[in-house]
Amino acid sequence: MPPKRKKKAINWGPVLAIALAVNVVLGLFLSPITSVRKLRILGAQPHDTTRLRELAHSLQGVPFGLMPAERFESEVLRQRDVYNADLSHNLFGSGVLRLQYRRPVAILLGVPNTYLDDQGVLYGSPEVIPGIRQLSLQEDYMQPVVALTQPWPSAVVAHLCNKLDSFAELEGGVVHLDTTGRLWISKENSGKVDLGGTEALDEKLRKLRQLLDDEPTLLSKVKTLTLTDPSRPALDNGKGTSR
């Protein structure tokens, strides 16, 4: 009969050390002392600071390991003018909330505090932005049935509003869009610029830039400048159209 093997004694030291370490780590992760006690908010706009401070209170007493970062960021993003929110925090009670707001390129005419951002998104904001370009949408676009069946080219219009900032001659000009997709720009004491449809928009703007560089006072001399076909611009001075 073979001799019986002796059972090795378990070395409980390392096991207990690991268990203790796990316990300590879990204790730290789940301890209220690791909650965010100081939150730095970077990039907040003045109109939004009160709301953000109130939201920050919801983080107090929440342990590091139970921090609902995604839910908190979602709450921050409920304000439509906030484009991005990122919360980071550590075990020592410090946190940082980094914010990015939408960049408006126009305000919707007749609808207070409603802006168009550079991505083509309409959003509401209590912020008052002086001197921003006005955008006039045909009233039908505001009707739910039409809005669902005929979405408007918001990204193209945003691109136009952004580009027009480089035209000093059209400062203060209003961008118009009707439900056929026709775009034009009107300005008090100035001729209308008819861009036609939304196609070849950059080409039309290049032609407009060329015409204004050649004759800076052109728009004060015409009733309508038509750029539907940028290769053949048409000038209407009220007495007839010429090309």
Contacts in CASP RR format, 6 or more apart in sequence:
PFRMAT RR
TARGET T0000
AUTHOR 0000-0000-0000
METHOD contacts of the structure
MODEL  1
MPPKRKKKAINWGPVLAIALAVNVVLGLFLSPITSVRKLRILGAQPHDTT
RLRELAHSLQGVPFGLMPAERFESEVLRQRDVYNADLSHNLFGSGVLRLQ
YRRPVAILLGVPNTYLDDQGVLYGSPEVIPGIRQLSLQEDYMQPVVALTQ
PWPSAVVAHLCNKLDSFAELEGGVVHLDTTGRLWISKENSGKVDLGGTEA
LDEKLRKLRQLLDDEPTLLSKVKTLTLTDPSRPALDNGKGTSR
28 34 0 8 1.000
28 64 0 8 1.000
28 91 0 8 1.000
29 63 0 8 1.000
29 64 0 8 1.000
29 65 0 8 1.000
29 91 0 8 1.000
30 63 0 8 1.000
30 65 0 8 1.000
30 66 0 8 1.000
31 63 0 8 1.000
31 64 0 8 1.000
32 61 0 8 1.000
32 62 0 8 1.000
32 63 0 8 1.000
34 63 0 8 1.000
34 64 0 8 1.000
34 65 0 8 1.000
34 91 0 8 1.000
34 92 0 8 1.000
34 93 0 8 1.000
35 59 0 8 1.000
35 60 0 8 1.000
35 61 0 8 1.000
35 62 0 8 1.000
35 63 0 8 1.000
35 64 0 8 1.000
35 67 0 8 1.000
35 93 0 8 1.000
36 56 0 8 1.000
36 59 0 8 1.000
36 60 0 8 1.000
36 62 0 8 1.000
36 67 0 8 1.000
36 89 0 8 1.000
36 93 0 8 1.000
36 94 0 8 1.000
36 95 0 8 1.000
37 60 0 8 1.000
37 93 0 8 1.000
37 94 0 8 1.000
38 93 0 8 1.000
38 94 0 8 1.000
38 95 0 8 1.000
39 56 0 8 1.000
39 59 0 8 1.000
39 95 0 8 1.000
39 96 0 8 1.000
39 97 0 8 1.000
40 94 0 8 1.000
40 95 0 8 1.000
40 96 0 8 1.000
40 97 0 8 1.000
41 49 0 8 1.000
41 52 0 8 1.000
41 53 0 8 1.000
41 56 0 8 1.000
41 96 0 8 1.000
41 97 0 8 1.000
41 99 0 8 1.000
42 96 0 8 1.000
42 97 0 8 1.000
42 98 0 8 1.000
42 99 0 8 1.000
43 98 0 8 1.000
43 99 0 8 1.000
43 100 0 8 1.000
43 101 0 8 1.000
44 52 0 8 1.000
44 99 0 8 1.000
45 81 0 8 1.000
45 101 0 8 1.000
45 127 0 8 1.000
47 125 0 8 1.000
47 126 0 8 1.000
47 127 0 8 1.000
48 79 0 8 1.000
48 81 0 8 1.000
48 82 0 8 1.000
48 99 0 8 1.000
51 79 0 8 1.000
52 76 0 8 1.000
52 97 0 8 1.000
52 99 0 8 1.000
55 72 0 8 1.000
55 75 0 8 1.000
55 76 0 8 1.000
56 97 0 8 1.000
58 72 0 8 1.000
58 75 0 8 1.000
59 67 0 8 1.000
59 72 0 8 1.000
59 89 0 8 1.000
62 68 0 8 1.000
64 89 0 8 1.000
64 90 0 8 1.000
64 91 0 8 1.000
64 93 0 8 1.000
67 89 0 8 1.000
69 87 0 8 1.000
69 89 0 8 1.000
72 87 0 8 1.000
73 85 0 8 1.000
73 86 0 8 1.000
73 87 0 8 1.000
76 82 0 8 1.000
76 85 0 8 1.000
76 87 0 8 1.000
76 97 0 8 1.000
76 99 0 8 1.000
77 84 0 8 1.000
77 85 0 8 1.000
80 102 0 8 1.000
80 123 0 8 1.000
80 124 0 8 1.000
80 125 0 8 1.000
81 101 0 8 1.000
81 102 0 8 1.000
81 115 0 8 1.000
81 123 0 8 1.000
81 124 0 8 1.000
81 125 0 8 1.000
81 127 0 8 1.000
82 99 0 8 1.000
82 100 0 8 1.000
82 101 0 8 1.000
82 102 0 8 1.000
83 100 0 8 1.000
83 101 0 8 1.000
83 102 0 8 1.000
83 103 0 8 1.000
83 117 0 8 1.000
84 99 0 8 1.000
84 100 0 8 1.000
85 97 0 8 1.000
85 98 0 8 1.000
85 99 0 8 1.000
85 100 0 8 1.000
86 97 0 8 1.000
86 98 0 8 1.000
87 95 0 8 1.000
87 96 0 8 1.000
87 97 0 8 1.000
87 98 0 8 1.000
88 95 0 8 1.000
88 96 0 8 1.000
88 98 0 8 1.000
89 95 0 8 1.000
89 96 0 8 1.000
102 115 0 8 1.000
102 117 0 8 1.000
102 118 0 8 1.000
102 119 0 8 1.000
102 121 0 8 1.000
102 123 0 8 1.000
102 125 0 8 1.000
103 117 0 8 1.000
103 118 0 8 1.000
104 115 0 8 1.000
104 116 0 8 1.000
104 117 0 8 1.000
104 118 0 8 1.000
104 125 0 8 1.000
104 129 0 8 1.000
104 132 0 8 1.000
105 116 0 8 1.000
105 117 0 8 1.000
105 118 0 8 1.000
105 132 0 8 1.000
105 133 0 8 1.000
105 158 0 8 1.000
105 161 0 8 1.000
105 162 0 8 1.000
105 165 0 8 1.000
106 115 0 8 1.000
106 116 0 8 1.000
106 132 0 8 1.000
106 133 0 8 1.000
106 134 0 8 1.000
106 135 0 8 1.000
106 157 0 8 1.000
106 158 0 8 1.000
106 161 0 8 1.000
106 175 0 8 1.000
107 114 0 8 1.000
107 115 0 8 1.000
107 116 0 8 1.000
107 129 0 8 1.000
107 132 0 8 1.000
107 133 0 8 1.000
107 134 0 8 1.000
107 135 0 8 1.000
108 114 0 8 1.000
108 115 0 8 1.000
108 116 0 8 1.000
108 122 0 8 1.000
108 134 0 8 1.000
108 135 0 8 1.000
108 137 0 8 1.000
109 134 0 8 1.000
109 135 0 8 1.000
109 136 0 8 1.000
109 137 0 8 1.000
109 174 0 8 1.000
111 142 0 8 1.000
113 124 0 8 1.000
113 125 0 8 1.000
113 126 0 8 1.000
113 127 0 8 1.000
113 128 0 8 1.000
114 122 0 8 1.000
114 123 0 8 1.000
114 124 0 8 1.000
115 122 0 8 1.000
115 123 0 8 1.000
115 124 0 8 1.000
115 125 0 8 1.000
115 129 0 8 1.000
115 132 0 8 1.000
116 122 0 8 1.000
116 135 0 8 1.000
116 154 0 8 1.000
116 157 0 8 1.000
116 158 0 8 1.000
116 161 0 8 1.000
117 123 0 8 1.000
117 158 0 8 1.000
118 158 0 8 1.000
118 162 0 8 1.000
119 155 0 8 1.000
119 158 0 8 1.000
120 154 0 8 1.000
120 155 0 8 1.000
120 157 0 8 1.000
120 158 0 8 1.000
121 154 0 8 1.000
122 154 0 8 1.000
131 172 0 8 1.000
133 161 0 8 1.000
133 164 0 8 1.000
133 165 0 8 1.000
133 172 0 8 1.000
133 173 0 8 1.000
133 174 0 8 1.000
133 175 0 8 1.000
134 172 0 8 1.000
134 173 0 8 1.000
134 174 0 8 1.000
134 175 0 8 1.000
135 157 0 8 1.000
135 161 0 8 1.000
135 174 0 8 1.000
135 175 0 8 1.000
135 177 0 8 1.000
136 174 0 8 1.000
136 175 0 8 1.000
136 176 0 8 1.000
136 177 0 8 1.000
137 152 0 8 1.000
137 177 0 8 1.000
138 177 0 8 1.000
138 178 0 8 1.000
138 179 0 8 1.000
140 146 0 8 1.000
140 179 0 8 1.000
141 147 0 8 1.000
141 150 0 8 1.000
141 152 0 8 1.000
141 177 0 8 1.000
141 179 0 8 1.000
146 179 0 8 1.000
150 179 0 8 1.000
152 177 0 8 1.000
152 179 0 8 1.000
152 181 0 8 1.000
153 177 0 8 1.000
153 181 0 8 1.000
153 198 0 8 1.000
156 198 0 8 1.000
156 201 0 8 1.000
157 175 0 8 1.000
157 177 0 8 1.000
157 183 0 8 1.000
157 198 0 8 1.000
159 201 0 8 1.000
160 175 0 8 1.000
160 183 0 8 1.000
160 195 0 8 1.000
160 201 0 8 1.000
160 205 0 8 1.000
161 175 0 8 1.000
163 202 0 8 1.000
163 205 0 8 1.000
164 170 0 8 1.000
164 173 0 8 1.000
164 175 0 8 1.000
164 185 0 8 1.000
167 208 0 8 1.000
167 209 0 8 1.000
167 212 0 8 1.000
169 190 0 8 1.000
169 212 0 8 1.000
169 216 0 8 1.000
169 219 0 8 1.000
170 185 0 8 1.000
170 187 0 8 1.000
170 190 0 8 1.000
170 193 0 8 1.000
170 219 0 8 1.000
172 187 0 8 1.000
173 185 0 8 1.000
173 186 0 8 1.000
173 187 0 8 1.000
173 190 0 8 1.000
174 185 0 8 1.000
174 186 0 8 1.000
174 187 0 8 1.000
175 183 0 8 1.000
175 184 0 8 1.000
175 185 0 8 1.000
176 183 0 8 1.000
176 184 0 8 1.000
176 185 0 8 1.000
176 186 0 8 1.000
177 183 0 8 1.000
181 196 0 8 1.000
181 197 0 8 1.000
181 198 0 8 1.000
182 194 0 8 1.000
182 195 0 8 1.000
182 196 0 8 1.000
182 197 0 8 1.000
183 195 0 8 1.000
183 196 0 8 1.000
183 197 0 8 1.000
183 198 0 8 1.000
183 201 0 8 1.000
184 192 0 8 1.000
184 193 0 8 1.000
184 194 0 8 1.000
184 195 0 8 1.000
184 196 0 8 1.000
185 192 0 8 1.000
185 193 0 8 1.000
185 195 0 8 1.000
186 192 0 8 1.000
187 219 0 8 1.000
189 220 0 8 1.000
190 219 0 8 1.000
190 220 0 8 1.000
191 219 0 8 1.000
191 220 0 8 1.000
191 222 0 8 1.000
191 223 0 8 1.000
191 224 0 8 1.000
191 225 0 8 1.000
192 223 0 8 1.000
192 224 0 8 1.000
192 225 0 8 1.000
193 208 0 8 1.000
193 219 0 8 1.000
193 224 0 8 1.000
193 225 0 8 1.000
193 227 0 8 1.000
194 224 0 8 1.000
194 225 0 8 1.000
194 226 0 8 1.000
194 227 0 8 1.000
194 228 0 8 1.000
195 201 0 8 1.000
195 204 0 8 1.000
195 227 0 8 1.000
195 228 0 8 1.000
196 226 0 8 1.000
196 227 0 8 1.000
196 228 0 8 1.000
197 228 0 8 1.000
200 230 0 8 1.000
203 230 0 8 1.000
204 227 0 8 1.000
204 230 0 8 1.000
206 230 0 8 1.000
207 227 0 8 1.000
207 230 0 8 1.000
207 231 0 8 1.000
207 233 0 8 1.000
208 225 0 8 1.000
208 227 0 8 1.000
211 218 0 8 1.000
211 225 0 8 1.000
211 233 0 8 1.000
212 218 0 8 1.000
212 219 0 8 1.000
215 221 0 8 1.000
218 225 0 8 1.000
218 235 0 8 1.000
219 225 0 8 1.000
221 237 0 8 1.000
222 235 0 8 1.000
222 236 0 8 1.000
222 237 0 8 1.000
223 236 0 8 1.000
223 237 0 8 1.000
223 238 0 8 1.000
224 234 0 8 1.000
224 235 0 8 1.000
224 236 0 8 1.000
225 233 0 8 1.000
225 234 0 8 1.000
225 235 0 8 1.000
225 236 0 8 1.000
226 233 0 8 1.000
226 234 0 8 1.000
226 235 0 8 1.000
226 236 0 8 1.000
226 241 0 8 1.000
227 233 0 8 1.000
228 234 0 8 1.000
232 243 0 8 1.000
233 243 0 8 1.000
234 241 0 8 1.000
234 242 0 8 1.000
234 243 0 8 1.000
235 241 0 8 1.000
235 242 0 8 1.000
235 243 0 8 1.000
236 242 0 8 1.000
END
